[in-house]
Amino acid sequence: MNPDVVKVATMVNSNKDVRNILNLIRNYHNQVPLIAIGMGELGIETRTKGPKLGSYLTYGCVNNGKIASPGQISIRTIRDAWKN
């Protein structure tokens, strides 16, 4: 297989799950374009830190009232996180 992009999206239930997703990005983003996010409240960290670690992209919504998946945050929240 020679995929153009690999996407991993899974519900996270612990901080260990978050670390595993962030480590996946760190270790494999140079081998294939990789999108890896955690869903749910704990997954927010993967949505803000993932692109800084090499994730191909992240997902956000225009406003918090119209989320498409659990833990999805607004584009404004993502931008604010990236400023720090």
ZAFI-974729 format. One record per residue: x, y, z of N, C-alpha, C, O in turn. Coordinates in steps of 0.2 Angstrom, whole numbers. Each point is the difference from the previous one (the first is absolute). Example, Ala and Ser with C-alpha at 12.3 -4.5 7.8 and 13.67 -1.06 7.14 Angstrom:
ZAFI-974729
PT; 66; -28; 39; -4; 6; 0; 4; 6; 0; 5; -1; 3
PT; -7; 6; -7; 4; 6; 1; -4; 5; 3; 3; 6; 1
//
This chain:
ZAFI-974729
PT; 4; -6; 0; -4; 6; 0; 4; 6; 0; 6; 0; 3
PT; -8; 5; -7; 4; 6; 0; -5; 6; 1; -2; 3; -5
PT; -1; -2; 11; -5; 5; 1; 2; 7; -1; 6; 2; 1
PT; -10; 3; -3; 2; 7; -1; 0; 3; 7; 4; 4; 2
PT; -9; -6; 2; 0; 3; 7; -3; -6; 5; -5; -4; -3
PT; 7; 4; 9; -3; -5; 4; -3; 4; 6; 3; 5; 3
PT; -9; -7; -1; -4; 3; 5; -2; -5; 5; -2; -5; -1
PT; 4; 8; 8; -2; -4; 6; -4; 4; 4; 2; 6; 2
PT; -8; -8; -1; -4; 4; 5; -4; -5; 5; -3; -4; -2
PT; 4; 5; 8; -2; -5; 5; -2; 4; 6; 3; 5; 2
PT; -8; -8; 2; -2; 3; 6; 6; -1; 5; 3; -6; 1
PT; -1; 11; 3; 5; -1; 5; -4; 0; 7; -4; 4; 1
PT; 7; -8; 3; -3; -1; 7; 5; 2; 6; -2; -1; 6
PT; 8; 2; -8; 5; 1; 5; 5; 5; -3; 1; 1; -6
PT; 4; 1; 11; 5; 4; -2; 5; -4; -4; 4; 2; -4
PT; -4; -9; 6; 5; -4; -4; -2; -1; -7; 4; 0; -5
PT; -11; 0; 3; -2; 0; -6; 2; 6; -4; 2; 0; -6
PT; -2; 6; 9; 2; 6; -3; 7; 0; -2; 3; 1; -5
PT; 2; -4; 10; 7; 0; -1; 1; -5; -6; 5; 1; -4
PT; -9; -7; 4; 1; -4; -6; -1; 3; -7; 4; -1; -4
PT; -9; 5; 4; -2; 3; -7; 6; 5; -1; 2; 0; -6
PT; 0; 4; 11; 5; 5; -2; 7; -3; -2; 3; 2; -4
PT; -2; -8; 8; 6; -4; -2; 0; -3; -7; 5; 0; -4
PT; -11; -2; 2; -1; -3; -7; 1; 6; -5; 4; -1; -5
PT; -6; 7; 6; 2; 5; -4; 7; 2; 0; 3; 0; -6
PT; 0; 0; 11; 7; 2; 1; 4; -6; -4; 5; 2; -4
PT; -7; -8; 5; 4; -5; -3; -1; -2; -7; 5; -3; -4
PT; -11; 5; 1; -1; -3; -7; -2; 6; -5; -1; -2; -6
PT; 1; 8; 8; -2; 5; -5; 5; 1; -5; -2; 3; -6
PT; 8; -5; 7; 5; 1; -6; -1; -6; -5; 3; 0; -5
PT; -6; -5; 7; -1; -6; -4; -6; 0; -5; 0; -2; -6
PT; -5; 5; 8; -6; 1; -4; -4; 6; 3; 0; 1; 6
PT; -3; 3; -11; -5; 5; 3; -5; -3; 5; -4; -4; -2
PT; 4; 7; 8; -4; -3; 5; -4; 5; 4; 2; 5; 2
PT; -9; -7; -2; -4; 4; 4; -2; -5; 6; -3; -5; -1
PT; 4; 8; 7; -1; -4; 6; -4; 4; 5; 3; 5; 3
PT; -9; -7; -1; -3; 4; 5; -4; -4; 5; -2; -6; -1
PT; 2; 8; 7; -4; -3; 5; -7; 4; 1; 0; 6; 0
PT; -5; -10; 1; -7; 3; 1; -2; 0; 7; 3; -4; 4
PT; -7; 8; -2; -2; 1; 7; 3; 5; 3; 5; 3; -3
PT; -6; -1; 9; 2; 6; 4; 8; -1; 0; 4; 5; -1
PT; -1; -11; 3; 7; -1; 1; 3; 1; -7; 6; 2; 0
PT; -9; -3; -6; 3; 0; -6; 2; 7; -3; 3; 1; -5
PT; -6; 4; 9; 1; 7; -2; 8; 2; -1; 2; 3; -5
PT; 2; -6; 10; 7; 1; -1; 3; -3; -6; 5; 3; -3
PT; -8; -8; 0; 3; -3; -6; -2; 5; -6; 4; 0; -5
PT; -10; 3; 6; -2; 4; -6; 4; 7; 0; 1; 3; -5
PT; 2; -1; 11; 4; 6; 0; 7; -1; -1; 4; 4; -4
PT; -1; -9; 7; 7; -2; -1; 2; -4; -6; 6; 0; -2
PT; -11; -4; -1; 2; -4; -5; 3; 3; -6; 6; -2; -2
PT; -8; 8; -1; 3; 3; -5; 7; 2; 1; 4; 1; -4
PT; -3; 2; 11; 7; 2; 1; 5; -6; 0; 6; 1; 0
PT; -9; -7; 1; 5; -6; 1; 0; -3; -7; 4; -5; -1
PT; -8; 7; -4; 1; -3; -7; -6; -3; -3; 0; -2; -5
PT; -6; 3; 9; -6; -3; -3; -2; 4; -6; 1; 6; 0
PT; -3; -9; -5; -2; 3; -6; -5; 6; 0; 1; 5; -3
PT; -6; -6; 8; -5; 5; 1; -4; -2; 6; 1; -5; 3
PT; -5; 10; -1; -4; -1; 6; -7; 2; -2; -1; 3; -6
PT; -4; -5; 10; -7; 2; -2; -3; 5; 6; 2; -1; 6
PT; -5; 6; -9; -3; 5; 5; -7; 2; -3; -2; -2; -6
PT; -2; 5; 10; -7; 2; -3; 0; 8; 0; 4; 3; 4
PT; -8; 0; -7; -1; 7; -1; -2; 3; 7; 3; 5; 2
PT; -8; -8; 1; -1; 2; 7; -2; -7; 4; -1; -5; -2
PT; 2; 6; 9; -1; -6; 4; -7; -3; 0; -1; -6; 2
PT; -4; 9; -4; -7; -2; -1; -1; -5; -5; -5; -4; 0
PT; 10; 3; -5; -1; -4; -6; 6; -5; -1; 3; 0; -5
PT; -2; -4; 11; 6; -5; -1; -3; -6; -4; -5; -2; 0
PT; 10; -1; -3; -1; -6; -4; 2; -6; 3; -2; -6; -2
PT; 6; 6; 8; 2; -6; 3; 2; 2; 8; 1; 6; 1
PT; -2; -11; 3; 2; 2; 7; 7; 3; 1; 5; -3; -2
PT; -5; 8; 6; 6; 4; 1; 3; 5; -5; 5; 3; 1
PT; -9; -3; -6; 2; 5; -5; -1; 7; 3; -4; 2; 3
PT; 9; 2; -5; 1; 7; 3; -1; 5; -6; 1; -2; -6
PT; -2; 8; 8; -1; 5; -5; 7; 2; -3; 5; -1; 3
PT; -5; 4; -9; 6; 2; -4; 3; 5; 5; 7; 1; 0
PT; -11; 4; 3; 3; 5; 4; 4; -3; 6; 6; 2; 2
PT; -9; -7; 1; 4; -4; 5; 6; -3; -2; 6; 1; 3
PT; -6; -4; -9; 7; -2; -3; 5; 5; -1; 5; -1; 2
PT; -7; 6; -5; 4; 6; -1; 3; 3; 6; 6; 1; 1
PT; -10; 0; 4; 2; 2; 7; 5; -5; 3; 5; 3; 3
PT; -6; -9; -4; 5; -5; 3; 7; 1; -4; 5; -1; 3
PT; -6; 2; -9; 7; 0; -4; 3; 6; 1; 7; 1; -1
PT; -10; 5; 4; 4; 6; 2; 4; -1; 6; 5; 4; 1
PT; -6; -9; 3; 4; -1; 6; 5; -5; -1; 4; -2; 5
//
